[in-house]
Amino acid sequence: MSVKDRIRDKLQGALAPVALEVVDESHKHAGHMLHPGGVEPRGETHFAVKVVSAAFAGKSRLARHRAVNELLAEELAAGVHALAIDARAPGE
């Protein structure tokens, strides 16, 4: 299973989002460390996540980002180099 698929599955399972988009942006970072062809090639390394979930209602931006980072701790430890997060509650 790809890193992108694991990210999507974890966020879907834990947050039951009404909208979820996971974009692999690794190709935009060619030449960076940990990118294919870089110093230590590992494949999928840079992602943007847009998630809308009722789980974020009443939570600060920081709390939302922490929640996503905690859910994806394994992927971050295993080589995901960058994760851009847009986390919102429905209606925002």
SULUR-V587387 format. One record per pair of residues at least 12 apart in sequence whose ideal C-beta (glycine too) atoms are under 8 Angstrom apart, sorted by sequence separation. I is the first residue (numbers start at 0). GAP is how many residues later the second one is. D is the distance in Angstrom with one decimal. If there is no record, write none. Layout:
I:GAP:D ; I:GAP:D
//
This chain:
7:12:6.6 ; 54:12:7.3 ; 31:13:7.5 ; 7:14:4.8 ; 31:14:7.9 ; 68:14:7.2 ; 6:15:5.1 ; 67:15:7.6 ; 28:16:6.9 ; 68:16:7.8 ; 25:17:7.3 ; 28:17:5.0 ; 50:17:7.0 ; 67:17:5.2 ; 3:18:5.5 ; 25:18:5.4 ; 27:18:6.7 ; 25:19:5.0 ; 48:19:6.6 ; 67:19:5.9 ; 3:20:5.0 ; 23:20:5.5 ; 25:20:4.8 ; 64:20:5.2 ; 66:20:7.5 ; 2:21:7.8 ; 24:21:4.5 ; 25:21:7.9 ; 63:21:7.4 ; 23:22:7.4 ; 24:22:6.3 ; 64:22:6.5 ; 23:23:6.0 ; 24:23:5.6 ; 63:23:3.8 ; 22:24:6.5 ; 63:24:7.9 ; 21:25:6.2 ; 22:25:4.5 ; 21:26:7.7 ; 22:26:7.7 ; 60:26:7.5 ; 20:27:7.9 ; 21:27:5.5 ; 22:27:8.0 ; 20:28:7.2 ; 19:29:7.9 ; 20:29:4.3 ; 19:30:7.3 ; 20:30:7.7 ; 58:30:7.7 ; 18:31:7.1 ; 19:31:5.2 ; 55:31:5.5 ; 57:31:7.6 ; 18:32:7.1 ; 19:32:7.6 ; 55:32:6.3 ; 56:32:4.1 ; 18:33:4.1 ; 46:33:6.4 ; 55:33:4.4 ; 56:33:7.6 ; 16:34:4.9 ; 17:34:5.2 ; 44:34:6.1 ; 45:34:7.7 ; 48:34:6.5 ; 50:34:7.7 ; 52:34:7.5 ; 16:35:5.7 ; 17:35:6.8 ; 43:35:7.9 ; 44:35:6.1 ; 45:35:6.0 ; 46:35:7.2 ; 47:35:7.9 ; 48:35:6.9 ; 50:35:7.3 ; 51:35:8.0 ; 52:35:8.0 ; 53:35:6.4 ; 14:36:6.3 ; 16:36:4.3 ; 17:36:7.5 ; 42:36:7.5 ; 43:36:7.3 ; 44:36:4.2 ; 45:36:4.5 ; 46:36:5.4 ; 47:36:4.2 ; 48:36:5.3 ; 49:36:4.4 ; 50:36:5.3 ; 51:36:5.0 ; 52:36:7.0 ; 53:36:6.0 ; 15:37:6.5 ; 41:37:4.2 ; 44:37:7.0 ; 45:37:8.0 ; 46:37:7.1 ; 48:37:7.0 ; 50:37:7.5 ; 51:37:7.1 ; 52:37:7.7 ; 10:38:6.9 ; 14:38:4.1 ; 15:38:7.5 ; 47:38:7.5 ; 48:38:7.7 ; 51:38:5.8 ; 15:39:7.3 ; 2:40:7.1 ; 3:40:6.1 ; 6:40:6.3 ; 10:40:5.7 ; 14:40:4.9 ; 51:40:7.6 ; 2:41:4.0 ; 13:41:7.9 ; 14:41:7.9 ; 1:42:6.4 ; 6:42:6.8 ; 3:43:7.0 ; 2:44:7.7 ; 33:45:6.1 ; 34:46:7.6 ; 33:47:4.9 ; 32:48:7.6 ; 31:49:7.1 ; 14:52:7.9 ; 28:52:7.7 ; 28:53:7.4 ; 14:56:7.7 ; 10:57:7.1 ; 13:57:5.3 ; 24:57:7.8 ; 24:59:7.7 ; 10:60:6.4 ; 9:61:5.2 ; 10:61:7.7 ; 9:62:6.3 ; 6:65:6.0 ; 9:65:7.9 ; 6:68:6.1 ; 5:69:6.2 ; 2:72:5.9 ; 17:72:5.6 ; 6:73:8.0 ; 2:76:7.7 ; 2:77:6.5
//
